[in-house]
Amino acid sequence: MAKNYKDISYFETRPDIVKIFDDLEGFLDWCKIEGAPFDEADLYNRESWQWRNFEKSRRPKKAYTGERKPYLGKNPKHERFEN
């Protein structure tokens, strides 16, 4: 029995292709906002400073709690006034 290909979208069956286009679009937007030169060849190229900075901007940030670490002195490994 023949399949009805009118009901099947190419992009629904290929999520890897969708990810490439989403990354390319995000990279283009980032380059526009930052004023960086855009080159499609830099996509997934870790030697490119544009791609490295784009990946860095997409990393989740640590939540800032506002708490400070307690002061442990100049040398926390040794007691300062040990008798």
FIZAVO-214846 format. One record per atom (N, C-alpha, C): residue number from 1; residue in three letters; atom name; x, y, z. Coordinates in steps of 0.02 Angstrom, whole numbers. Layout:
<pt pos="NUM" code="ALA" site="CA" X="X" Y="Y" Z="Z"/>
...
END
This chain:
<pt pos="1" code="MET" site="N" X="42" Y="-59" Z="0"/>
<pt pos="1" code="MET" site="CA" X="0" Y="0" Z="0"/>
<pt pos="1" code="MET" site="C" X="44" Y="62" Z="0"/>
<pt pos="2" code="ALA" site="N" X="27" Y="110" Z="-39"/>
<pt pos="2" code="ALA" site="CA" X="67" Y="171" Z="-46"/>
<pt pos="2" code="ALA" site="C" X="52" Y="220" Z="11"/>
<pt pos="3" code="LYS" site="N" X="104" Y="257" Z="31"/>
<pt pos="3" code="LYS" site="CA" X="96" Y="307" Z="83"/>
<pt pos="3" code="LYS" site="C" X="71" Y="372" Z="53"/>
<pt pos="4" code="ASN" site="N" X="34" Y="409" Z="92"/>
<pt pos="4" code="ASN" site="CA" X="11" Y="474" Z="70"/>
<pt pos="4" code="ASN" site="C" X="61" Y="526" Z="96"/>
<pt pos="5" code="TYR" site="N" X="105" Y="549" Z="53"/>
<pt pos="5" code="TYR" site="CA" X="158" Y="595" Z="73"/>
<pt pos="5" code="TYR" site="C" X="134" Y="666" Z="79"/>
<pt pos="6" code="LYS" site="N" X="73" Y="681" Z="61"/>
<pt pos="6" code="LYS" site="CA" X="47" Y="749" Z="70"/>
<pt pos="6" code="LYS" site="C" X="35" Y="765" Z="143"/>
<pt pos="7" code="ASP" site="N" X="24" Y="713" Z="184"/>
<pt pos="7" code="ASP" site="CA" X="11" Y="724" Z="255"/>
<pt pos="7" code="ASP" site="C" X="74" Y="725" Z="297"/>
<pt pos="8" code="ILE" site="N" X="131" Y="704" Z="269"/>
<pt pos="8" code="ILE" site="CA" X="193" Y="700" Z="307"/>
<pt pos="8" code="ILE" site="C" X="238" Y="758" Z="288"/>
<pt pos="9" code="SER" site="N" X="258" Y="797" Z="338"/>
<pt pos="9" code="SER" site="CA" X="305" Y="852" Z="326"/>
<pt pos="9" code="SER" site="C" X="376" Y="826" Z="332"/>
<pt pos="10" code="TYR" site="N" X="419" Y="851" Z="289"/>
<pt pos="10" code="TYR" site="CA" X="489" Y="829" Z="290"/>
<pt pos="10" code="TYR" site="C" X="522" Y="847" Z="356"/>
<pt pos="11" code="PHE" site="N" X="506" Y="906" Z="383"/>
<pt pos="11" code="PHE" site="CA" X="537" Y="929" Z="444"/>
<pt pos="11" code="PHE" site="C" X="511" Y="894" Z="506"/>
<pt pos="12" code="GLU" site="N" X="452" Y="864" Z="502"/>
<pt pos="12" code="GLU" site="CA" X="427" Y="825" Z="559"/>
<pt pos="12" code="GLU" site="C" X="465" Y="760" Z="567"/>
<pt pos="13" code="THR" site="N" X="490" Y="733" Z="512"/>
<pt pos="13" code="THR" site="CA" X="526" Y="670" Z="515"/>
<pt pos="13" code="THR" site="C" X="601" Y="680" Z="524"/>
<pt pos="14" code="ARG" site="N" X="626" Y="742" Z="519"/>
<pt pos="14" code="ARG" site="CA" X="698" Y="755" Z="525"/>
<pt pos="14" code="ARG" site="C" X="712" Y="810" Z="576"/>
<pt pos="15" code="PRO" site="N" X="710" Y="794" Z="642"/>
<pt pos="15" code="PRO" site="CA" X="722" Y="845" Z="693"/>
<pt pos="15" code="PRO" site="C" X="795" Y="870" Z="692"/>
<pt pos="16" code="ASP" site="N" X="842" Y="832" Z="665"/>
<pt pos="16" code="ASP" site="CA" X="911" Y="855" Z="662"/>
<pt pos="16" code="ASP" site="C" X="918" Y="914" Z="613"/>
<pt pos="17" code="ILE" site="N" X="880" Y="912" Z="559"/>
<pt pos="17" code="ILE" site="CA" X="881" Y="968" Z="511"/>
<pt pos="17" code="ILE" site="C" X="849" Y="1029" Z="542"/>
<pt pos="18" code="VAL" site="N" X="796" Y="1020" Z="579"/>
<pt pos="18" code="VAL" site="CA" X="763" Y="1076" Z="613"/>
<pt pos="18" code="VAL" site="C" X="810" Y="1109" Z="663"/>
<pt pos="19" code="LYS" site="N" X="849" Y="1069" Z="700"/>
<pt pos="19" code="LYS" site="CA" X="897" Y="1095" Z="748"/>
<pt pos="19" code="LYS" site="C" X="950" Y="1137" Z="714"/>
<pt pos="20" code="ILE" site="N" X="974" Y="1116" Z="656"/>
<pt pos="20" code="ILE" site="CA" X="1024" Y="1154" Z="620"/>
<pt pos="20" code="ILE" site="C" X="997" Y="1222" Z="600"/>
<pt pos="21" code="PHE" site="N" X="936" Y="1223" Z="573"/>
<pt pos="21" code="PHE" site="CA" X="907" Y="1287" Z="552"/>
<pt pos="21" code="PHE" site="C" X="892" Y="1332" Z="612"/>
<pt pos="22" code="ASP" site="N" X="870" Y="1302" Z="667"/>
<pt pos="22" code="ASP" site="CA" X="857" Y="1342" Z="728"/>
<pt pos="22" code="ASP" site="C" X="922" Y="1372" Z="754"/>
<pt pos="23" code="ASP" site="N" X="975" Y="1333" Z="755"/>
<pt pos="23" code="ASP" site="CA" X="1040" Y="1358" Z="778"/>
<pt pos="23" code="ASP" site="C" X="1066" Y="1413" Z="731"/>
<pt pos="24" code="LEU" site="N" X="1057" Y="1403" Z="667"/>
<pt pos="24" code="LEU" site="CA" X="1080" Y="1453" Z="618"/>
<pt pos="24" code="LEU" site="C" X="1041" Y="1518" Z="627"/>
<pt pos="25" code="GLU" site="N" X="977" Y="1514" Z="637"/>
<pt pos="25" code="GLU" site="CA" X="936" Y="1574" Z="648"/>
<pt pos="25" code="GLU" site="C" X="955" Y="1609" Z="713"/>
<pt pos="26" code="GLY" site="N" X="966" Y="1570" Z="766"/>
<pt pos="26" code="GLY" site="CA" X="986" Y="1600" Z="829"/>
<pt pos="26" code="GLY" site="C" X="1055" Y="1632" Z="824"/>
<pt pos="27" code="PHE" site="N" X="1101" Y="1600" Z="788"/>
<pt pos="27" code="PHE" site="CA" X="1167" Y="1628" Z="778"/>
<pt pos="27" code="PHE" site="C" X="1164" Y="1693" Z="739"/>
<pt pos="28" code="LEU" site="N" X="1122" Y="1695" Z="688"/>
<pt pos="28" code="LEU" site="CA" X="1113" Y="1757" Z="649"/>
<pt pos="28" code="LEU" site="C" X="1085" Y="1813" Z="693"/>
<pt pos="29" code="ASP" site="N" X="1035" Y="1798" Z="733"/>
<pt pos="29" code="ASP" site="CA" X="1007" Y="1848" Z="778"/>
<pt pos="29" code="ASP" site="C" X="1059" Y="1874" Z="827"/>
<pt pos="30" code="TRP" site="N" X="1098" Y="1828" Z="856"/>
<pt pos="30" code="TRP" site="CA" X="1149" Y="1848" Z="903"/>
<pt pos="30" code="TRP" site="C" X="1201" Y="1893" Z="870"/>
<pt pos="31" code="CYS" site="N" X="1222" Y="1876" Z="809"/>
<pt pos="31" code="CYS" site="CA" X="1270" Y="1917" Z="773"/>
<pt pos="31" code="CYS" site="C" X="1243" Y="1987" Z="759"/>
<pt pos="32" code="LYS" site="N" X="1178" Y="1991" Z="743"/>
<pt pos="32" code="LYS" site="CA" X="1148" Y="2057" Z="731"/>
<pt pos="32" code="LYS" site="C" X="1147" Y="2098" Z="795"/>
<pt pos="33" code="ILE" site="N" X="1130" Y="2067" Z="851"/>
<pt pos="33" code="ILE" site="CA" X="1125" Y="2104" Z="914"/>
<pt pos="33" code="ILE" site="C" X="1194" Y="2126" Z="938"/>
<pt pos="34" code="GLU" site="N" X="1243" Y="2082" Z="933"/>
<pt pos="34" code="GLU" site="CA" X="1311" Y="2096" Z="958"/>
<pt pos="34" code="GLU" site="C" X="1353" Y="2136" Z="908"/>
<pt pos="35" code="GLY" site="N" X="1331" Y="2139" Z="846"/>
<pt pos="35" code="GLY" site="CA" X="1369" Y="2174" Z="795"/>
<pt pos="35" code="GLY" site="C" X="1429" Y="2135" Z="770"/>
<pt pos="36" code="ALA" site="N" X="1426" Y="2070" Z="778"/>
<pt pos="36" code="ALA" site="CA" X="1480" Y="2026" Z="757"/>
<pt pos="36" code="ALA" site="C" X="1470" Y="2008" Z="683"/>
<pt pos="37" code="PRO" site="N" X="1525" Y="1996" Z="647"/>
<pt pos="37" code="PRO" site="CA" X="1517" Y="1974" Z="577"/>
<pt pos="37" code="PRO" site="C" X="1486" Y="1905" Z="574"/>
<pt pos="38" code="PHE" site="N" X="1439" Y="1896" Z="529"/>
<pt pos="38" code="PHE" site="CA" X="1404" Y="1832" Z="523"/>
<pt pos="38" code="PHE" site="C" X="1431" Y="1793" Z="464"/>
<pt pos="39" code="ASP" site="N" X="1447" Y="1730" Z="476"/>
<pt pos="39" code="ASP" site="CA" X="1470" Y="1686" Z="424"/>
<pt pos="39" code="ASP" site="C" X="1440" Y="1617" Z="438"/>
<pt pos="40" code="GLU" site="N" X="1404" Y="1590" Z="390"/>
<pt pos="40" code="GLU" site="CA" X="1371" Y="1525" Z="400"/>
<pt pos="40" code="GLU" site="C" X="1421" Y="1470" Z="414"/>
<pt pos="41" code="ALA" site="N" X="1483" Y="1478" Z="389"/>
<pt pos="41" code="ALA" site="CA" X="1534" Y="1427" Z="399"/>
<pt pos="41" code="ALA" site="C" X="1556" Y="1422" Z="472"/>
<pt pos="42" code="ASP" site="N" X="1541" Y="1472" Z="512"/>
<pt pos="42" code="ASP" site="CA" X="1559" Y="1471" Z="583"/>
<pt pos="42" code="ASP" site="C" X="1511" Y="1430" Z="625"/>
<pt pos="43" code="LEU" site="N" X="1457" Y="1407" Z="596"/>
<pt pos="43" code="LEU" site="CA" X="1408" Y="1367" Z="633"/>
<pt pos="43" code="LEU" site="C" X="1441" Y="1302" Z="656"/>
<pt pos="44" code="TYR" site="N" X="1441" Y="1288" Z="721"/>
<pt pos="44" code="TYR" site="CA" X="1470" Y="1229" Z="753"/>
<pt pos="44" code="TYR" site="C" X="1547" Y="1228" Z="748"/>
<pt pos="45" code="ASN" site="N" X="1578" Y="1283" Z="730"/>
<pt pos="45" code="ASN" site="CA" X="1651" Y="1287" Z="725"/>
<pt pos="45" code="ASN" site="C" X="1678" Y="1315" Z="791"/>
<pt pos="46" code="ARG" site="N" X="1708" Y="1273" Z="832"/>
<pt pos="46" code="ARG" site="CA" X="1733" Y="1294" Z="897"/>
<pt pos="46" code="ARG" site="C" X="1795" Y="1339" Z="892"/>
<pt pos="47" code="GLU" site="N" X="1827" Y="1342" Z="836"/>
<pt pos="47" code="GLU" site="CA" X="1884" Y="1386" Z="827"/>
<pt pos="47" code="GLU" site="C" X="1863" Y="1458" Z="813"/>
<pt pos="48" code="SER" site="N" X="1800" Y="1469" Z="797"/>
<pt pos="48" code="SER" site="CA" X="1774" Y="1535" Z="782"/>
<pt pos="48" code="SER" site="C" X="1754" Y="1570" Z="847"/>
<pt pos="49" code="TRP" site="N" X="1778" Y="1631" Z="858"/>
<pt pos="49" code="TRP" site="CA" X="1762" Y="1667" Z="919"/>
<pt pos="49" code="TRP" site="C" X="1688" Y="1685" Z="920"/>
<pt pos="50" code="GLN" site="N" X="1657" Y="1696" Z="862"/>
<pt pos="50" code="GLN" site="CA" X="1586" Y="1712" Z="860"/>
<pt pos="50" code="GLN" site="C" X="1545" Y="1654" Z="886"/>
<pt pos="51" code="TRP" site="N" X="1560" Y="1593" Z="864"/>
<pt pos="51" code="TRP" site="CA" X="1522" Y="1535" Z="885"/>
<pt pos="51" code="TRP" site="C" X="1533" Y="1520" Z="959"/>
<pt pos="52" code="ARG" site="N" X="1595" Y="1527" Z="983"/>
<pt pos="52" code="ARG" site="CA" X="1608" Y="1515" Z="1054"/>
<pt pos="52" code="ARG" site="C" X="1570" Y="1564" Z="1098"/>
<pt pos="53" code="ASN" site="N" X="1568" Y="1628" Z="1079"/>
<pt pos="53" code="ASN" site="CA" X="1531" Y="1677" Z="1118"/>
<pt pos="53" code="ASN" site="C" X="1456" Y="1666" Z="1113"/>
<pt pos="54" code="PHE" site="N" X="1432" Y="1644" Z="1055"/>
<pt pos="54" code="PHE" site="CA" X="1361" Y="1628" Z="1048"/>
<pt pos="54" code="PHE" site="C" X="1342" Y="1570" Z="1094"/>
<pt pos="55" code="GLU" site="N" X="1383" Y="1517" Z="1096"/>
<pt pos="55" code="GLU" site="CA" X="1370" Y="1460" Z="1140"/>
<pt pos="55" code="GLU" site="C" X="1372" Y="1482" Z="1213"/>
<pt pos="56" code="LYS" site="N" X="1420" Y="1525" Z="1230"/>
<pt pos="56" code="LYS" site="CA" X="1426" Y="1549" Z="1299"/>
<pt pos="56" code="LYS" site="C" X="1364" Y="1589" Z="1319"/>
<pt pos="57" code="SER" site="N" X="1336" Y="1626" Z="1273"/>
<pt pos="57" code="SER" site="CA" X="1277" Y="1666" Z="1289"/>
<pt pos="57" code="SER" site="C" X="1215" Y="1623" Z="1299"/>
<pt pos="58" code="ARG" site="N" X="1215" Y="1562" Z="1273"/>
<pt pos="58" code="ARG" site="CA" X="1157" Y="1518" Z="1279"/>
<pt pos="58" code="ARG" site="C" X="1160" Y="1472" Z="1340"/>
<pt pos="59" code="ARG" site="N" X="1217" Y="1472" Z="1376"/>
<pt pos="59" code="ARG" site="CA" X="1223" Y="1429" Z="1435"/>
<pt pos="59" code="ARG" site="C" X="1178" Y="1456" Z="1491"/>
<pt pos="60" code="PRO" site="N" X="1152" Y="1410" Z="1531"/>
<pt pos="60" code="PRO" site="CA" X="1111" Y="1434" Z="1587"/>
<pt pos="60" code="PRO" site="C" X="1155" Y="1470" Z="1639"/>
<pt pos="61" code="LYS" site="N" X="1129" Y="1522" Z="1666"/>
<pt pos="61" code="LYS" site="CA" X="1165" Y="1561" Z="1715"/>
<pt pos="61" code="LYS" site="C" X="1152" Y="1533" Z="1785"/>
<pt pos="62" code="LYS" site="N" X="1201" Y="1540" Z="1830"/>
<pt pos="62" code="LYS" site="CA" X="1192" Y="1520" Z="1899"/>
<pt pos="62" code="LYS" site="C" X="1146" Y="1569" Z="1934"/>
<pt pos="63" code="ALA" site="N" X="1104" Y="1543" Z="1976"/>
<pt pos="63" code="ALA" site="CA" X="1059" Y="1586" Z="2013"/>
<pt pos="63" code="ALA" site="C" X="1099" Y="1623" Z="2067"/>
<pt pos="64" code="TYR" site="N" X="1090" Y="1688" Z="2071"/>
<pt pos="64" code="TYR" site="CA" X="1124" Y="1728" Z="2122"/>
<pt pos="64" code="TYR" site="C" X="1081" Y="1729" Z="2184"/>
<pt pos="65" code="THR" site="N" X="1108" Y="1704" Z="2238"/>
<pt pos="65" code="THR" site="CA" X="1069" Y="1701" Z="2301"/>
<pt pos="65" code="THR" site="C" X="1078" Y="1763" Z="2343"/>
<pt pos="66" code="GLY" site="N" X="1130" Y="1802" Z="2331"/>
<pt pos="66" code="GLY" site="CA" X="1142" Y="1862" Z="2370"/>
<pt pos="66" code="GLY" site="C" X="1180" Y="1848" Z="2434"/>
<pt pos="67" code="GLU" site="N" X="1193" Y="1786" Z="2450"/>
<pt pos="67" code="GLU" site="CA" X="1229" Y="1769" Z="2511"/>
<pt pos="67" code="GLU" site="C" X="1304" Y="1769" Z="2497"/>
<pt pos="68" code="ARG" site="N" X="1341" Y="1789" Z="2548"/>
<pt pos="68" code="ARG" site="CA" X="1414" Y="1788" Z="2543"/>
<pt pos="68" code="ARG" site="C" X="1441" Y="1731" Z="2584"/>
<pt pos="69" code="LYS" site="N" X="1499" Y="1708" Z="2564"/>
<pt pos="69" code="LYS" site="CA" X="1533" Y="1656" Z="2602"/>
<pt pos="69" code="LYS" site="C" X="1561" Y="1686" Z="2666"/>
<pt pos="70" code="PRO" site="N" X="1563" Y="1648" Z="2720"/>
<pt pos="70" code="PRO" site="CA" X="1592" Y="1676" Z="2782"/>
<pt pos="70" code="PRO" site="C" X="1667" Y="1687" Z="2774"/>
<pt pos="71" code="TYR" site="N" X="1691" Y="1738" Z="2808"/>
<pt pos="71" code="TYR" site="CA" X="1762" Y="1753" Z="2806"/>
<pt pos="71" code="TYR" site="C" X="1800" Y="1700" Z="2847"/>
<pt pos="72" code="LEU" site="N" X="1849" Y="1669" Z="2817"/>
<pt pos="72" code="LEU" site="CA" X="1886" Y="1616" Z="2849"/>
<pt pos="72" code="LEU" site="C" X="1956" Y="1638" Z="2870"/>
<pt pos="73" code="GLY" site="N" X="1972" Y="1700" Z="2860"/>
<pt pos="73" code="GLY" site="CA" X="2038" Y="1725" Z="2879"/>
<pt pos="73" code="GLY" site="C" X="2086" Y="1722" Z="2820"/>
<pt pos="74" code="LYS" site="N" X="2147" Y="1742" Z="2834"/>
<pt pos="74" code="LYS" site="CA" X="2196" Y="1746" Z="2781"/>
<pt pos="74" code="LYS" site="C" X="2216" Y="1676" Z="2757"/>
<pt pos="75" code="ASN" site="N" X="2225" Y="1630" Z="2803"/>
<pt pos="75" code="ASN" site="CA" X="2245" Y="1562" Z="2786"/>
<pt pos="75" code="ASN" site="C" X="2196" Y="1514" Z="2821"/>
<pt pos="76" code="PRO" site="N" X="2144" Y="1492" Z="2788"/>
<pt pos="76" code="PRO" site="CA" X="2093" Y="1453" Z="2822"/>
<pt pos="76" code="PRO" site="C" X="2115" Y="1383" Z="2842"/>
<pt pos="77" code="LYS" site="N" X="2172" Y="1359" Z="2818"/>
<pt pos="77" code="LYS" site="CA" X="2193" Y="1291" Z="2834"/>
<pt pos="77" code="LYS" site="C" X="2223" Y="1285" Z="2904"/>
<pt pos="78" code="HIS" site="N" X="2251" Y="1340" Z="2929"/>
<pt pos="78" code="HIS" site="CA" X="2285" Y="1339" Z="2994"/>
<pt pos="78" code="HIS" site="C" X="2250" Y="1386" Z="3042"/>
<pt pos="79" code="GLU" site="N" X="2249" Y="1367" Z="3104"/>
<pt pos="79" code="GLU" site="CA" X="2223" Y="1412" Z="3156"/>
<pt pos="79" code="GLU" site="C" X="2272" Y="1469" Z="3165"/>
<pt pos="80" code="ARG" site="N" X="2246" Y="1528" Z="3170"/>
<pt pos="80" code="ARG" site="CA" X="2289" Y="1586" Z="3174"/>
<pt pos="80" code="ARG" site="C" X="2320" Y="1595" Z="3243"/>
<pt pos="81" code="PHE" site="N" X="2280" Y="1585" Z="3294"/>
<pt pos="81" code="PHE" site="CA" X="2304" Y="1596" Z="3363"/>
<pt pos="81" code="PHE" site="C" X="2307" Y="1531" Z="3400"/>
<pt pos="82" code="GLU" site="N" X="2341" Y="1484" Z="3374"/>
<pt pos="82" code="GLU" site="CA" X="2345" Y="1419" Z="3406"/>
<pt pos="82" code="GLU" site="C" X="2400" Y="1420" Z="3459"/>
<pt pos="83" code="ASN" site="N" X="2385" Y="1394" Z="3518"/>
<pt pos="83" code="ASN" site="CA" X="2435" Y="1391" Z="3573"/>
<pt pos="83" code="ASN" site="C" X="2469" Y="1325" Z="3574"/>
END
